[in-house]
Amino acid sequence: MSHRCAILAAMVSMDTLVSLCKRRGFVFQSSEIYGGTGSCWDYGPLGVELKGNIKRVWWRDFVQRRPDMVGIDASILMHPMVWKASGHLDHFTDPMVDCRECKLRFRADQVDALPWTHYCPATKGNKFTIPAGEPCGHCGARRTLCPDCGKGELTTPRQFNLMFKTFMGPVEEDAAVTYLRPETAQAMFVNFENVLQSMRLKLPFGIAQTGRSFRNEITPGNFIFRTREFEQMEIEYFVNPHDRVEGRPADEYWHDRWIEDCLAWFRRYGLRDENLRLREHERDELSHYSKRTVDIDYRFPIGWSELMGIANRTDFDLKQHAKASGKSLSYFDEERKEHVVPYVVEPAAGVDRALLAFLADAYLEEEVRGEKRIVLRFHPELAPVKVAVLPLLKKREDIVRTAHAIRDDLARHWRAVYDDTAAIGRLYRRQDEVGTPYCVTVDVQTVGDTDKGERADGKVTIRDRDSMEQIRVPESRLGAVFGELLGGQSWADVAARVGRA
Ligand code: GAP
C-alpha cells in the first residue's frame, strides 16, 4: 500500500544537519568531552559507512571500471622539496588580518563579507549586528573596525602559509622541517615516472588517490565544509599536448570530458540538478598553475559553494619537479619519436564536502498520516545501512532467532542490522532517518503459531523507505531480491514481479 504524504521541508539548515548527524551517529565534534577541537570532526558508526561508500563508488567508477586509470596510496609526509617545487611554500597563502583589541584573526579578503558588530553613537552606544556590506540604519556608519568585537582596528594584511609545519625525527631544527600535505595531488606528479614505467602505460592515462590533506585554514567552519584536516579524492589525468581529439587540443577536450563525467557522477548518486551548477574561474582567480579551472558548485545550506574543482594544470607540475629533482619526467611519444611533458587535467573533490552535499540533498521532512517523518533518501549504494531486520514481537524467541539468522545471512553481502528496541512503527522511522533503503520484518505468519494451529508461511515483509510500500517474499528468496534491489533495479519493477503485500 502506498501512503500519501505532504512534503514539509526539502531544504535543510546546517543546524538541523549537525544535530541529526550527532543524534544518529554520523558526525561528532572531535574531542568533545574536552570542549572540542576547533573545526575538527569525527565520523561515527554511520558516518564512517557513508564516507566509505562514497570513496568506494568513486574508486569503482573512476578507477576500477576504466582501462585508462590506476591508483596509488602515497605517504602524507613528503620531501620538503616537493612543496618548494610545487609552489606551495611560496604561493599557498591567504592574506590575514588581526584585530588589535580582541586578537581574532580573519582572512583579509573575507572581512567585508562578514556581518559586523557596531556600537552606534546615534543610539547612545547600543550594540547592533549589521549584515555584511550594509551601513548602520541609525547613524549610517560603515564597518571600519573588527567585524567581531566592533572595537579594535585591524592590522595591515600579512601573507599566512596554510601548510602545517612539523619536524621529521627527534630534533626540532630547520633541517628537519617538513609539512603535512595540503593536497594529495603532488604524490601523483612525483610518482609519475614510477607509475608510467611499472605499469607500461600509454597516454592518455590517469592516476587517482584518496587520502587526508591538511590546511591551516584561517577561517574554517560551517561544519565539515571547511576543516583543517579533510579527505580528498583526486585524479591527475595525463594527456599528450600534441594530440588532437575531435579537432581540439587533447587537454581541452579531456578537460570538458572530465567536467561532464564528474557532474554526471554527482547526479547519478542523488544530487538534484537544481542544486548543481558549473562555475568558470575568472582569469584573476586562477591558481598559479592553471590554464582553466571550472568548479562544480553545490547549493549547500550555507549557499552556493565549491563542491569540487576541475583544473587544467598544463605541464606546470611535471616541469617544476623535473627542474627541482634533476630527473626527467617526460613521456616518449612512439609515433612522433619525441619526448613530451604531458599536460594534466585534475578533477579534485573533497570527500567531506561530497558527504555534506549527499546528506543535504537526501534530507526530507514529510507528513505521513498526520505525523512528521524525517527521511534521508540516500542512493542505496551510499546508504550506510542497506537492510534493517526487525522482529515484530521481541518476546517470541522463534521470531527473534529467525530475524537474527536473516541478518547474519544478508550481512555476508551487505551492511545489515538487527533492531528490536522499540515498536515496529518507531523502528521504521529510525531507519528512515538514517536512510536505510529497506527493512525486513519477521512476524507470526513467518514462523507460525502452534498454539493456534497456524502454519508458518516462511515469508517476510520487505518495506521500501521511499514509497513505504511493502511486499511479502519467501525467506529463501531474500538474497536474490536484495541482489536485484541493491544491484540497481527499481522498487517498482521488483515489487511488480514479486507481488505487493
Ligand atoms: N589539488 C587541487 C586541490 O587541492 P582545491 O580546490 O584546493 O584543489 C579540492 O581542493 C577539493 O578539496 C575542494 O573542491 C574541496 O571539496 C576540498 N577541500 C579543499 N579544502 C578543504 C577544506 N579546508 N575542508 C574540506 N574540504 C576541502
Boltz pocket constraint, residues with backbone or C-beta under 6 A from the ligand:
constraints:
  - pocket:
      binder: B
      contacts: [[A, 182], [A, 183], [A, 184], [A, 185], [A, 215], [A, 217], [A, 224], [A, 225], [A, 226], [A, 227], [A, 228], [A, 229], [A, 230], [A, 231], [A, 232], [A, 234], [A, 306], [A, 307], [A, 308], [A, 309], [A, 346], [A, 348], [A, 349], [A, 350], [A, 351], [A, 352], [A, 353], [A, 354]]
      max_distance: 6.0
